[in-house]
């Protein structure tokens, strides 16, 4: 019973295998796309972090300039 439930749940989320003469090619292309996305994620995450850091630094620097300019 537990196996039946597990298999049913797995089949709900399993990608349907493509049919036809190009099925193997399609699966290969999809597998390469997935790999590229996985490799790209950490790079994109690092870029977002750098952008956040850079924008935070710009805001901090502009706030400091405004304070010193107003104080003079």
C-alpha positions as CSV (number, residue, x, y, z in Angstrom):
1,X,0.0,0.0,0.0
2,X,2.8,2.4,0.9
3,X,4.6,1.6,-2.3
4,X,1.5,2.1,-4.4
5,X,0.9,5.6,-2.9
6,X,4.6,6.5,-3.4
7,X,4.6,5.3,-7.0
8,X,1.4,7.2,-7.6
9,X,2.8,10.4,-6.2
10,X,6.0,10.0,-8.1
11,X,4.1,9.5,-11.4
12,X,2.3,12.7,-10.8
13,X,5.5,14.8,-10.9
14,X,7.5,12.7,-13.3
15,X,8.1,14.3,-16.7
16,X,6.5,12.4,-19.5
17,X,9.0,10.7,-21.8
18,X,8.9,12.2,-25.3
19,X,7.8,9.9,-28.1
20,X,8.8,9.7,-31.7
21,X,12.0,9.5,-33.7
22,X,13.7,12.4,-32.0
23,X,12.9,11.4,-28.5
24,X,16.5,10.6,-27.6
25,X,17.7,13.9,-29.0
26,X,15.0,15.8,-27.1
27,X,16.0,14.1,-23.8
28,X,19.6,14.9,-24.5
29,X,18.9,18.6,-25.2
30,X,16.7,18.9,-22.1
31,X,19.4,17.2,-19.9
32,X,22.0,19.7,-21.2
33,X,19.7,22.6,-20.5
34,X,19.2,21.5,-17.0
35,X,22.9,21.2,-16.5
36,X,23.5,24.7,-17.8
37,X,20.8,26.1,-15.6
38,X,22.4,24.4,-12.5
39,X,25.9,25.8,-13.5
40,X,24.5,29.2,-14.1
41,X,22.7,29.6,-10.7
42,X,25.7,30.2,-8.5
43,X,27.1,32.7,-11.0
44,X,23.8,34.6,-11.1
45,X,23.6,34.5,-7.4
46,X,27.1,36.0,-7.0
47,X,26.2,38.8,-9.5
48,X,23.0,39.7,-7.6
49,X,25.0,39.8,-4.4
50,X,27.6,42.1,-6.0
51,X,24.9,44.3,-7.4
52,X,23.3,44.6,-3.9
53,X,26.6,45.3,-2.3
54,X,27.5,47.9,-5.0
55,X,24.1,49.7,-4.7
56,X,24.3,49.7,-0.9
57,X,27.7,51.3,-1.1
58,X,26.5,53.9,-3.5
59,X,23.6,54.8,-1.2
60,X,26.0,54.9,1.8
61,X,28.5,57.1,-0.1
62,X,25.8,59.5,-1.3
63,X,24.4,59.8,2.2
64,X,27.8,60.6,3.6
65,X,28.4,63.2,0.9
66,X,25.0,64.8,1.8
67,X,25.9,64.9,5.4
68,X,29.3,66.5,4.9
69,X,27.9,68.9,2.3
70,X,25.2,70.0,4.7
71,X,27.5,70.3,7.6
72,X,29.8,72.7,5.7
